[in-house]
Amino acid sequence: MRKNNKRLIITLIGPVLFILCYFLIPDHIFGSVKANAAVGTVAWMAFWWITGCVDFAVTAFLPIAVNAVFSITDMASVISNYASETILLLLGASIITASWEETGLDRRIAARFLSLVGNKLRTQIVFWFILCALLSAILPNAVVCAAMTPIAVSMLRYVGIDDIGKSRIGSILLLTIAYATGVGGLASPLGGAMNLVTVDYLEQVTGKEFMYAAWVVRFLPIMLVLVVSNIIMLLLFCKKNDELGASKDYFREQYRALPKMTREEGLSLTLFLIATALSFTRQLYQAYLPDLKPAYVFIICAILSFFITKKDGARLMVWKSTQKKIVWDLIYVFAGGLALGTLINKSGAAKSIGELVAGADLKGGFFLVFGIIALTVILSDITSNTATAAVAMPIVISIVNGLGENPIPYIYIASIGVNLSYMLPTSIRAIPVGYGLEPKFMLKRGVPITVVVIILMSLTAYLLMRFWPAFSTI
């Protein structure tokens, strides 16, 4: 009885936080009661996600419920998040990888990775971080995270870690993939739509075409600091003897002892590789097939997976059994994060937060750099990276123009924070949560990384702006 009462009290704290935000925040802070309601929804959802008092997927539907009652924005813009292209991509990837369990391909992939990388958690962290960061430099980070996470989960299950939420080792590994895909997106304009927003503003400010190679050069020192610092922070979460099961030699023998790959395994793997390869090389066929985006490639390959047959002619996958293997939590938590971002942006709350920073009378120099990075990192945690870029860039430009300074380095600086976020299960960070990672674990580990990154990036960006002339040009 006491346990039930405690859970009820914790559950009620969520809507109480919403009510307090709605009624007690002065109108001049966020500009309207609708913006207050959006901020209250952030507090409500964050509390429920972190405490786990309600299923994560259930919490993800709160934006619909709140918007239906308080009419923050048009409902169509909220609902569309639950069937967005990214959601379809995640659904397609989930269906394709469901076939791995049917064929045993998941065990084969897991044994292969362990035989190559080894069983030491620290080695695994370095491997996965560098791999995912490199891929995210040229691909949308959602694609990379959706493709890499199930492979890591298969490896963890192979060594007996079935419940990610109860495994510190499994949780750290999935966090590594989510963080690396976020960091990697900063390396080039191809890393995500948020970078293309930045490029657009750079071209508007200068009236010149921005060359993508210039981005890579200017952000290279920032990337080096980010990659090294993120890996060090993740390694600090590890214990000296953290391992994934037996030795590397043992897994090598396990892999060698596996029977020859079956036809069904080969087809399942081929569909996944085709979907991934087409997503990675979209620029090669975009002009000929403009609507064949990564999300639809994964859906097409998911449909084809239902036509794989066994030797006896029986279908490998049927919907009745496949739907039980689809990671529905992942899909709805991701969608809920997108919908929450819609409320924050459409209500004007995000813009008001930016204007509060603009009104702080920052005079330029280090404190302005610090303010811009802190603002963009925090906004990226509660809304999408692209939405943060769209809201923050014009505010940053207006602040800098008002100070009579060159806006170019400050646009670069804002791009740093736009790409980084660590604490809440929104955007790509919903993917590991969908596979079992506890949001409270993410928050606990994300807070210190966020603090360290804001300080390091502020110092790095300020030094580059002061002592590297190229950082102030395109």
N, C-alpha and C positions, 0 to 999 in steps of 0.2 A: 504493500500500500504506500509506504514512504517513497519507494522508487517511482511509483506512478505519479505521486504528488509532486516530486522533484522535477520529473519530466514535464508535467503540465505547467509548472511555474516557469521553467526555462523556455518552453514553447511560447508562453504568453508574453515573454519579454520582447520577442520579435515585433509583434504588432504594437506593443507599448512604445518601442523605439520609434516606430513609424508615426504614431500619434504625437509624440513629443516633438519630432521634427516638423510635423505638419502645422501644429498649433503654436509652438514656442519660438521657432526661428523667425526673426523679424523680416518683414517683406523686403526691406531694402538690402538684405544680405544676398538673396538669390533672385530677387526681382518679382516673385509671384508665389502664390500658394501652390500652383502646379509644380513649380521647381522644388518647393519644399516637399511635396509629395514624392517627387523623383528621388530626392536625397534620402527621404525616409524609407523608400523602397530599397535603396542601397544598404542602409543600416539593418533593415529587417532581413533581407536575403543574406547579407554577410554573417549576421548573428546565427541564423538557422544553419547556414552551410558550415560555419566553424564549430558550432556545438553539436551538430548532427542530430538534433532533437526531432527533426523531420527528415524523411528521405530526401536526398539531394535532388532527385528528379522532380519531386513534388514542389520543392522550393523554387525550382526553375520556372514554374507556371505562375508565380506571383505577379510578374509584370502584367499579365493578361487580366488577372483579377483586380489588381489595383487600378489599372487603366479603365476597366469597365465601370468602376465606381466613381473615380475622380476625373475621368476624361482629360488626362494629361496631354494626350496627342491622339491623332486619328488611329483607330484600332488596326486598320490595315497595315500600317507601318510597323506595329508591334507584332502582329500575327505573322507577317512575312518572314520574320527571323526564324520561325520554327520550321520553315521549308526553304531556307536559303540555299545557295549553291554549296556553301561549306557544309551544311547539314547533309545534303545529298552525297557529297564526297565522303563524309564520315560513315554514312549508311552503306554506301557501296563498298568501302574498304572493310567495314565490319562483316558484310556478307561474304566477301571474297575470303577473308581470313577464317571465317567459320568453316570453310571447306578444308582448312588445314587439319583441324581436329578430326574430321571424318576420315582423312587419308593417312594421318600420322606424319604429315609434312611438318607440323609444328615441332615435333620431337627431333626430326632430322635437322631442321634449321637451328634449333637450340643447341644440339650437340656440336654442330659445325662451328657456331660462334664461340662456344666455350672452349673448343679444341684449338681455336685460332687465337683468341684474346686471353684466355686463361680465367681462373676462378677468383682472382683477387679483386675485391670491390674497387679499390683505388685505380687499378689498371682499367677496369670496365668503365669507370667514370671518365677517365681521360679519353679512352677510345670513342665512347658514345658522344661525348661533348664535341670533340673535334670533327667527327663524321657528320653529325647533325648541323653543326655551325657551318661547315663547308657547303653542304647541300642547300642550306637555307640562304646562302649568299646569292644563289641563282634561281631559287624556286620559292614559291609562296610557302611561308613557314607552316601553314595548316596542312599542306600536302605532305611536307617532310615529317611533321609530328604524327600525322595519321598513318603514314607508311612505316615509320620506325618503331612506334610504340608497341604495336602488336607483336613485332619480332622480339622485342625485349621481354614482353609479357610471356611469350612462348618459352623463352629461355629461363625465366624465373619459375614458371610452372614445371619445367623439366627438372629443376633442382629441388622441387618440393614446395616452392613458395606459391601457394594457390590464392591466399588471401593477402593482397598487396597492402591493404589497410592495417593489417596486424604485423607487417614486416617492415622494420626500419630499413633493411638493406634494399628490399624491393621498392619502397617509397623513394629512397634517395636516388635510385637508378632512373625511375620514371621522372622525377624532378629534373634530373640531369638532361634528359631529352627535351623536356618542355623549355627549360632555361636556355639550352644551346640553340634551339630553333628560333627563339626570340632574339638572342644575341646575334646569330648569324645573319639575320635579315638586314642588319645595319651595314653589312659589308659592301653591298651594291644596290643600285636602284631596283634591280630585279628581285630583291628580297621581299617585296610586298608593296601593296597599293599605297601604304603610308609614305613610302619613299618617293613614289611618283607624285604625290601631293606636294612634297617638298621641292621636287624638281620643277613643278609647275610654278610655284611661287618664286623660285630662284630666277626662272626665265621672265616672269612678270616684272620683277624688281630690276633686272639688268637689261632686259630687252634683247638678250642674246640666247642662242641655243646652248643648253647645258650638255656637255659631253659626259657620258657615263664613266669613262676612264678617270675623269677628274674626281668623281665621287670616291672611287676605290683608293686613289692616292691620298686624298685628304682624310679619309676615315681609317686608313691603315694603322696609324699609331693608336687611335682610339680602340680599334678592334684588338690590337695586341694587349692593351691594358685590360680590356673587358674579358677576353678569353682567359688570360692568366689569372686575373682576380676571381672570376667566377669558378674556375677549376679549383683554385686554392680554397675558396670558401666551401665548396662541396666536399673537398677532401677533408676539411676540418670536421665535417659532420660524421666522418667514418671513424671506426675504431681500428686499431693497428692490425688486428687479426680477422677483420671482416672478410668472409669468403662466400662464394656461391657454390657450396657443396665440395666435392672432392678436388683433386689436383688436375692441372692441365693435361698431364699424361693420361690420367684416367678417362677424361672426356675424349681425348684423342682415340683411345682404344674403343670407347663406346661408339664413336662415330664410325670407325672402321668395321665394327661388328654389325652395323645396321645392314639389313638386306638391301638388294638393289632397288632403286627408286621405281615405284610402280607407275603405270600409265596414268592413273588418277592423280597421284602426287605431282607428276610432271605437268599435267594440264592445270592443276590448281596453282602451281608455282608460275606457269607460263602466263596465266591470266593476270596474276598480281604484277609480274614483271612488265607485261604489256601496258597495264594501266599506269604503273609508275613511270615507265620510259616515255609514254606519250605525254604524261603530265610534265615530265622534266624537259621535253623537247618541243613544247607547244609553239615556240617561236618559229619553228621550221615549217609548220603547216597552217599556222594561224590565218594566213591570207587566203588559203583555199577552203578551210573549214572553220570559219570564224566563230561558229557556235559550239564547236567541240572543245569545251573547256574541261579542265581536270575533273570537275565534279561529274560531268556527264560521261567522261571516259570510264570512271570507276563504276558508274551505274550500269553502263553497257556491259562491262566485264562481269559485273555482279549478275546480270541477267544471264549471260552465257554460262556462268558457273552452274546454273540449274540444269544445263543440258549435258553435263558430264555424266557418263554412265559407267557402271562397274563391268567386270568381265561377264557377269551373268545377265547383263542388259538392264539391271535395276538402276534407277537414278541415284546418283551419289547424294544429292541434296533435294529435299522437298521443303516447302515453306513451313509446314507444321512443326518440323524439328529445327529448321534453321532459325526461325524467329526466337527460339529459346537461347540461341548462342549469340544473337546480335546484342551489342552493348548499348542497350536503350538509354541507360543512365548517361552515358557519354553524349549521346545525341541531344537529350533534353537539357542537360546542364550547360552544354555549349550554346544551345539556342536561348536558354534563359539569360545567359551572360550577354548575348547579342541584344536581346529584348531590353534588358536593363540599360544597356548603353543607349538604345533608342530613346528611352524615357529621359535619361540624363541630358541628351543632346537636344531633343525636340522640345523639352520644357524650358530650355535656356539655362539650366543649372550649370552646365559645363562652361558656357560662355561667361556666366556670372562669376564662376570661380576664377577664370582667367582674368577678368576685369578687376577682381579683388587684388590679385597680384599686381596688375598694372597700376592700381591706385595706391600701392604701398610706397610710392615715391622712391623707387630704386634709382640710384644715380649712375648706373652703369658699373663696369668693372666686375670684380669677383662675385659680389652679392647679387648682381643681376643674373650672372651666369648660373649661380646656385639656385636662384628663384625659378628660372626657366626650366632647369633640369628637374628640380623637385616637383614643380607643377605638372610637367608633361609625364613624368614617371607615375605620379599618383593618379592622374587622369587616365592613363593607359591601363591602370589596374581596375578601374571601375567602368570603363567603356572600351570600345575597340581602338586599336592603334590608329587605324585610318581616320576614325571619327575624331580622335584626339588631335591628329595632324590638321584636320580641316578646321577645328576650333582654335587650336593654339597658334598656328602660323600667322594669321592676320593680326592677332593680339600682340604677338612678339614683334612683328614688323611695325605696328603702330607705336609701341613703347619705344623701340629703338629710333624710329624716325623722330619722335618727340624729343629725344635726347640729342638729335643731330649726329648720330653715329652711323657707321656702315652696317646695314642690316644683314649682309651676307654671312659673316661668322656666327651671328646669333640664330640665323635660320639653320645653319649646320648644327648648332648647339641644341636647338629645339628638337631636331631630328634624332639626337641621341636618346633623349627621354621618351620620345614617341615610340621608339622600338623596344623599350625595356619595361618590364613589369614582372613581378615575382610573387605577390602575396595572395591574390584572390583567384578563385577558379573561373575566371572569365577569359574569353578569347581562347588561345591554344592551350592554356593551363587547365581548361575543362577536360581535355583529352585524358591525361593521367587520372583525374578524378573519376572519369567514367569507367576506368579500368580498376578502380578500387582505392586509389590514394585518398586519404582523409584530408579535407580542406584545412582542418586545424593543424595538421602536420605541415602543409604548404605554408600557412600563415606563420607558424613558429619558425620555420627555416627561411621564409621569405623576408621577414622584417629585418634581420641583421644584414642579409645580402642587399636589400634595398638601401639601407643606411650607408653601407660601405660603398655601393655603386654610386649613389648620389654624390658623396664626398669625392670619390676618386675621379668621377667624370667631370665634376665641377673644376677640380684642380687641373686635370688634363686639358680640358677645353680652354680654360683661362690661359694656361701657358702656351697652348698652340696659337691662340688669338693674339697674344702679346709678342711672341718670339718667332712665329712662322708666317711670313707674309702670304704664302699660298693659301692659308686657311681663311683669308679675307677676300679671296677672289674665286671666280668660277673657272 
